[in-house]
């Protein structure tokens, strides 16, 4: 499904998502005249059944929909409470890192390798720049579990990894101020994904498909099992949709939606922050790699070079403020730790980073072990969530696996490790 997703291409409404204007493809829920039920909603009342229903058109939902659009094998409807891309899920903020030598466990490596293959394929198909091969530096004490796991993942899967001490790394990347006791593992093939641009591409490809319909601004409030098999969902405005198979990838709403079905998912919502800062020429993409930093005193951080003049971007991976589903998040700066926890890292390690340009908030949906939760708790009902702040890089590969599961009814063995059974007993 070749095509482009340039911001200048007129496909529908122009909206503001995050800091950049984006083009939002028209959807059936966008055509609403004032008053009454519009023509499209009348049609939905009579043709609201599909083979597959996806609740949540964010990273995983749209990735699965994109795969199903390419396969063309089933009638698919995607429901989203907002209009993706948006800042209510886990895909805003312009960029994400993709690493292959994975510090969270060697079992993720084959999935990461497949994901990078599919990101590059999406670039080819769309003509868009979606992946920037900046490389990634994994930085911290040599004895830190994350740093050791990066090396173990590289060794297990024969990945190229260059290891330097902090002094040598500071000479190579002058944006860092590291001591000789620090270990730096550089992965050249890793880099940065342009997340909102990716969501735009998926949305346009879905809109151009013959078998997938995206219905925006359709918040789902209830799911019921149908007596004859399959599921029916009800939206806040009373619309109902049904399907034989259902993928629930609704972030913070996942656990509350399945609780009435007797399904208990151990998910916690956490407020997180990130920010962009002014920076000198040392932080240009050709002179500074993306990074993951572990500091035994300060915490775990990630960051990006200054891409397209946006500024040096950094966030904290650990810590955060717990939130209930649906609870309003404080804006950046309203919590006393927001800027200080980033500034302390800048002051210690990053001599060319200057004043704050702007900050933002996001949310992690965490599992107790911070590994993903992907399972089929009831026949035909697949849940995908708990990505714990490190899921987006895998979305292209997980979308493929989830799409195949929805289409065939058979789960890929590569998803077995993410089952909910590990939290029982």
C-alpha positions as MATLAB code, in Angstrom:
seq = 'XXXXXXXXXXXXXXXXXXXXXXXXXXXXXXXXXXXXXXXXXXXXXXXXXXXXXXXXXXXXXXXXXXXXXXXXXXXXXXXXXXXXXXXXXXXXXXXXXXXXXXXXXXXXXXXXXXXXXXXXXXXXXXXXXXXXXXXXXXXXXXXXXXXXXXXXXXXXXXXXXXXXXXXXXXXXXXXXXXXXXXXXXXXXXXXXXXXXXXXXXXXXXXXXXXXXXXXXXXXXXXXXXXXXXXXXXXXXXXXXXXXXXXXXXXXXXXXXXXXXXXXXXXXXXXXXXXXXXXXXXXXXXXXXXXXXXXXXXXXXXXXXXXXXXXXXXXXXXXXXXXXXXXXXXXXXXXXXXXXXXXXXXXXXXXXXXXXXXXXXXXXXXXXXXXXXXXXXXXXXXXXXXXXXXXXXXXXXXXXXXXXXXXXXXXXXXXXXXXXXXXXXX';
ca = [
       0.000    0.000    0.000;
       2.402    2.657   -1.231;
       1.816    6.309   -0.571;
       3.045    9.330    1.329;
       2.071   11.019    4.554;
       3.575   14.471    4.146;
       2.162   17.234    6.316;
       1.406   19.301    3.223;
      -0.904   16.694    1.739;
      -4.538   17.704    2.197;
      -6.530   14.770    3.506;
      -8.980   16.368    5.873;
      -8.924   18.540    8.947;
      -5.781   20.244   10.158;
      -5.303   19.821   13.889;
      -2.645   20.575   16.456;
      -1.112   17.564   18.168;
       1.688   18.268   20.629;
       3.817   21.056   19.139;
       3.283   20.483   15.407;
       0.320   20.879   13.038;
      -0.716   17.538   11.574;
      -3.168   16.528    8.899;
      -5.922   14.287   10.189;
      -7.580   12.036    7.651;
     -11.359   12.380    7.591;
     -13.206    9.707    9.516;
     -16.838    8.700    9.652;
     -17.230   10.353   13.072;
     -15.857   13.704   11.877;
     -18.859   14.505    9.674;
     -21.366   15.689   12.282;
     -23.761   18.518   11.440;
     -25.157   20.516   14.314;
     -27.987   18.752   16.075;
     -29.421   15.268   15.692;
     -27.793   12.035   14.602;
     -25.796   12.445   11.391;
     -26.165   10.240    8.316;
     -23.088    8.176    9.128;
     -24.350    7.372   12.620;
     -27.675    6.266   11.149;
     -25.751    3.930    8.844;
     -23.753    2.586   11.798;
     -26.953    1.651   13.599;
     -27.761   -0.701   10.726;
     -24.243   -1.863    9.777;
     -22.311   -1.925   13.029;
     -21.020   -5.511   12.868;
     -17.532   -6.395   11.654;
     -15.282   -9.421   11.743;
     -12.757   -7.680   13.972;
     -13.146   -4.753   16.351;
     -10.176   -2.827   17.760;
     -10.736   -0.574   20.775;
      -7.977    1.999   20.989;
      -6.471    3.518   17.856;
      -3.117    4.369   19.382;
       0.248    2.712   18.878;
      -0.776   -0.952   19.037;
      -4.321   -0.571   17.750;
      -3.370    1.333   14.606;
      -0.342   -0.919   14.043;
      -2.633   -3.966   14.050;
      -5.162   -2.151   11.859;
      -2.423   -1.267    9.388;
      -1.394   -4.928    9.105;
      -5.034   -5.968    8.658;
      -5.475   -3.270    6.005;
      -2.527   -4.711    4.100;
      -3.863   -8.253    4.407;
      -7.376   -7.230    3.331;
      -8.737  -10.456    4.751;
     -11.411   -9.210    7.139;
     -13.810   -6.361    7.837;
     -12.263   -4.320   10.637;
     -13.451   -1.360   12.678;
     -11.194    0.710   14.948;
     -12.758    2.801   17.718;
     -10.800    5.562   19.432;
     -11.969    7.909   22.153;
     -10.127   10.794   20.498;
      -8.677   11.322   17.013;
      -5.208    9.785   16.594;
      -2.532   10.954   16.755;
      -3.283   12.762   20.008;
      -1.766   13.413   23.426;
      -4.120   11.242   25.491;
      -2.247    7.961   25.075;
       1.385    6.941   24.768;
       2.377    8.083   21.284;
       2.912   11.842   21.548;
       6.135   13.747   22.123;
       7.591   13.462   18.601;
      10.223   10.752   19.145;
      11.018    7.374   20.707;
      14.198    5.311   20.887;
      14.584    1.890   19.307;
      17.325   -0.364   20.688;
      18.191   -3.931   19.707;
      20.701   -4.837   22.454;
      17.923   -4.716   24.988;
      18.538   -3.895   28.626;
      15.113   -5.166   29.683;
      15.907   -8.727   28.620;
      17.432  -10.752   25.779;
      14.003  -12.220   24.998;
      12.949   -8.902   23.458;
      15.747   -8.876   20.875;
      14.098  -10.919   18.080;
      10.993   -8.739   18.426;
      13.113   -5.569   18.242;
      14.940   -6.833   15.156;
      11.641   -7.590   13.428;
      10.271   -4.205   14.487;
      13.186   -2.346   12.908;
      12.701   -4.336    9.686;
       9.065   -3.294    9.592;
       9.830    0.352   10.395;
      12.183    0.437    7.432;
       9.551   -1.249    5.255;
       7.014    1.390    6.297;
       9.506    4.095    5.311;
       9.892    2.517    1.888;
       6.154    2.141    1.400;
       5.321    5.709    2.410;
       8.369    7.640    1.264;
       8.572    9.228    4.724;
      11.572    9.569    7.039;
      10.407    7.605   10.083;
      13.673    6.266   11.522;
      16.830    8.281   12.219;
      19.912    6.036   12.677;
      21.561    8.201   15.323;
      22.891    5.219   17.258;
      22.256    4.842   20.979;
      24.626    5.012   23.934;
      23.735    2.899   26.980;
      25.467    4.599   29.897;
      25.954    3.688   33.543;
      28.061    1.823   36.091;
      29.463   -1.374   34.606;
      27.785   -3.358   37.406;
      24.321   -1.856   36.830;
      21.783   -4.585   35.873;
      20.585   -2.661   32.808;
      24.118   -2.124   31.491;
      25.017   -5.770   32.070;
      21.841   -6.925   30.330;
      22.598   -4.762   27.283;
      25.917   -6.593   26.929;
      24.289   -9.986   27.547;
      21.585   -9.338   24.931;
      24.225   -8.338   22.382;
      26.295  -11.449   23.105;
      23.324  -13.833   22.994;
      22.093  -12.520   19.657;
      25.459  -11.616   18.064;
      24.679   -7.892   17.887;
      27.413   -5.345   17.264;
      28.119   -3.349   20.420;
      31.070   -1.048   21.009;
      32.051   -0.597   24.673;
      33.995    2.460   25.844;
      34.809    3.996   29.198;
      33.349    7.370   30.098;
      36.535    9.287   29.329;
      36.767    7.933   25.791;
      33.028    8.434   25.259;
      33.268   12.086   26.331;
      35.976   12.672   23.733;
      33.915   10.988   21.037;
      30.662   12.721   22.023;
      31.683   16.068   23.581;
      28.113   16.667   24.746;
      28.825   14.246   27.608;
      30.849   14.838   30.752;
      31.539   11.309   32.036;
      34.234    9.864   34.274;
      36.443    6.911   33.479;
      34.531    4.559   35.771;
      31.371    4.868   33.679;
      30.643    2.226   31.045;
      29.244    3.266   27.662;
      27.890    0.662   25.228;
      27.246    2.132   21.787;
      24.844    0.451   19.373;
      25.361    1.965   15.939;
      22.276    0.494   14.215;
      19.866    1.806   16.858;
      18.204    5.201   16.684;
      15.115    7.362   16.853;
      11.550    6.829   15.619;
       9.280    9.743   14.648;
       6.168    8.588   16.449;
       3.500   11.079   15.431;
       4.612   10.904   11.814;
       4.256    7.115   12.052;
       0.724    7.416   13.439;
      -0.140    9.796   10.597;
       1.116    7.238    8.074;
      -0.828    4.377    9.636;
      -3.968    6.467    9.760;
      -3.703    7.465    6.111;
      -3.051    3.872    5.026;
      -6.048    2.675    7.035;
      -8.210    5.429    5.538;
      -7.190    4.332    2.041;
      -7.962    0.660    2.677;
     -11.093   -1.127    1.539;
     -11.611   -3.214    4.677;
     -10.732   -1.053    7.714;
     -12.839    1.793    9.131;
     -11.567    4.160   11.805;
     -14.277    5.732   13.959;
     -12.814    8.588   16.001;
     -14.310   10.244   19.065;
     -16.043    7.034   20.053;
     -15.146    6.328   23.703;
     -16.164    2.802   24.667;
     -17.790    2.501   28.085;
     -18.879   -1.155   28.199;
     -18.097   -4.545   26.660;
     -20.538   -7.456   26.676;
     -20.110  -11.043   25.535;
     -22.798  -11.987   22.994;
     -24.832  -15.123   23.582;
     -24.026  -16.469   20.133;
     -20.314  -15.665   20.359;
     -18.294  -12.545   19.842;
     -18.646   -9.232   21.627;
     -20.693   -6.048   21.591;
     -19.381   -2.712   22.836;
     -21.276    0.410   23.786;
     -19.940    3.938   23.286;
     -20.623    6.907   25.534;
     -23.112    8.343   23.017;
     -25.094    5.095   22.859;
     -23.704    3.689   19.616;
     -23.084   -0.046   19.637;
     -20.615   -2.099   17.624;
     -20.060   -5.835   17.518;
     -17.514   -8.298   16.151;
     -16.453  -11.913   16.323;
     -13.001  -10.983   17.647;
     -11.968   -8.011   19.727;
      -8.598   -6.391   20.409;
      -8.587   -4.136   23.447;
      -5.564   -1.827   23.329;
      -7.058    1.102   25.218;
      -4.250    2.065   27.593;
      -5.539    3.374   30.914;
      -9.070    2.176   30.090;
      -8.085   -1.442   29.493;
      -8.410   -2.761   33.055;
     -11.673   -0.908   33.884;
     -13.330   -2.127   30.663;
     -12.642   -5.820   31.286;
     -13.269   -5.806   35.050;
     -17.067   -6.308   34.622;
     -16.245   -9.446   32.594;
     -14.485  -10.898   35.634;
     -10.985  -10.147   34.325;
      -8.509   -8.598   36.758;
      -5.462   -7.050   35.078;
      -2.626   -5.818   37.359;
      -2.056   -2.470   35.654;
      -0.983    0.808   37.244;
      -1.198    4.226   35.590;
       1.727    6.578   36.268;
       2.238   10.235   35.366;
       5.554   10.858   33.607;
       7.275   13.957   32.282;
       9.763   14.867   29.564;
      11.093   18.154   28.240;
      13.036   19.922   25.517;
      15.975   22.204   26.309;
      18.105   24.660   24.411;
      21.430   23.090   23.463;
      24.566   23.968   21.541;
      25.946   22.316   18.407;
      27.337   19.347   20.356;
      23.800   17.924   20.503;
      23.090   17.835   16.767;
      22.095   14.329   15.544;
      25.369   13.835   13.693;
      27.357   14.574   16.885;
      25.188   13.109   19.650;
      23.430    9.748   19.867;
      20.185    8.897   21.598;
      20.843    7.518   25.056;
      19.745    5.506   28.055;
      21.428    6.575   31.299;
      21.474    4.724   34.611;
      22.706    6.645   37.654;
      22.582    4.833   40.986;
      21.795    8.081   42.792;
      19.650   10.035   40.296;
      17.657    7.320   38.528;
      17.103    6.045   34.985;
      16.849    8.515   32.102;
      16.559    8.547   28.315;
      17.181   11.263   25.771;
      17.539   12.443   22.205;
      19.705   14.794   20.176;
      18.331   18.111   18.958;
      16.234   16.962   16.002;
      14.839   19.503   13.542;
      15.661   22.348   15.942;
      13.168   21.092   18.559;
      15.838   21.071   21.257;
      17.593   18.440   23.349;
      14.890   16.131   24.718;
      15.083   14.123   27.927;
      12.805   12.227   30.295;
      12.970   10.023   33.347;
      12.007    6.365   32.964;
      11.676    5.292   36.589;
       9.672    6.981   39.347;
       6.517    8.993   38.504;
       3.223    9.785   40.234;
       0.498    7.086   40.404;
      -2.875    8.006   38.888;
      -6.300    6.423   38.796;
      -7.795    5.657   35.357;
      -9.367    8.837   34.045;
      -7.722   11.058   36.659;
      -6.573   14.403   35.251;
      -2.792   14.748   34.974;
      -1.083   17.839   36.312;
       0.587   19.875   33.586;
       4.375   19.961   33.423;
       5.730   22.136   36.200;
       2.791   21.668   38.539;
       4.587   18.901   40.451;
       7.656   20.105   42.354;
       9.926   17.352   40.961;
       9.190   17.947   37.275;
      12.072   20.192   36.318;
      14.543   19.462   39.159;
      14.736   15.734   38.383;
      15.791   16.557   34.811;
      17.984   19.510   35.706;
      20.089   17.417   38.097;
      21.138   15.162   35.217;
      21.929   18.126   32.980;
      24.057   19.713   35.692;
      26.023   16.516   36.269;
      26.515   15.182   32.752;
      25.511   17.539   29.926;
      27.615   20.724   29.778;
      26.111   22.134   26.571;
      22.435   21.875   27.508;
      20.826   25.149   28.514;
      17.456   26.486   29.561;
      14.120   24.719   29.367;
      12.202   25.291   26.125;
       9.076   23.400   27.084;
       7.928   20.397   29.070;
       5.135   17.873   28.639;
       3.426   15.049   30.500;
       2.604   11.517   29.425;
       1.544    8.304   31.113;
       2.941    4.837   31.565;
       0.615    1.886   32.071;
       2.817   -0.443   34.101;
       2.656   -4.099   34.997;
       4.229   -5.290   38.265;
       7.312   -6.615   36.443;
       7.299   -3.891   33.734;
       7.035   -6.473   30.953;
       4.132   -6.340   28.508;
       0.712   -7.872   29.087;
      -0.712   -9.515   25.948;
      -3.233  -12.308   26.375;
      -6.605  -13.784   25.451;
      -8.453  -13.935   28.792;
     -11.735  -14.935   27.083;
     -12.163  -16.621   23.697;
     -11.872  -14.023   20.964;
     -10.992  -11.192   23.391;
      -7.337  -10.123   23.128;
      -5.876   -7.561   25.506;
      -2.661   -5.668   24.810;
      -1.376   -3.232   27.405;
       0.975   -2.623   30.287;
       3.771   -1.572   27.948;
       5.431    0.170   30.880;
       7.067    2.975   28.928;
       9.024    0.824   26.471;
       6.426   -0.490   24.033;
       6.335    1.864   21.054;
       9.577    0.685   19.473;
       7.967   -2.757   19.095;
       4.626   -1.526   17.728;
       5.347   -2.391   14.092;
       6.169   -6.007   14.997;
       3.477   -6.355   17.651;
       0.920   -4.924   15.223;
       1.883   -7.684   12.811;
       1.558  -10.373   15.496;
      -1.717   -9.002   16.841;
      -3.152   -8.631   13.337;
      -2.265  -12.223   12.510;
      -3.800  -13.391   15.787;
      -7.034  -11.509   15.081;
      -7.213  -12.815   11.522;
      -6.357  -16.455   12.232;
      -7.383  -16.989   15.862;
      -3.892  -18.353   16.551;
      -1.380  -16.507   18.749;
       2.260  -16.327   17.763;
       4.561  -18.222   20.149;
       6.679  -15.061   20.471;
       3.875  -13.540   22.559;
       3.726  -16.388   25.095;
       6.056  -14.660   27.570;
       3.650  -11.723   27.883;
       0.670  -13.736   29.110;
      -1.226  -12.773   32.264;
      -0.679  -16.212   33.760;
       2.695  -15.117   35.110;
       0.872  -12.943   37.658;
      -1.167  -15.848   39.037;
       0.217  -18.280   41.565;
];
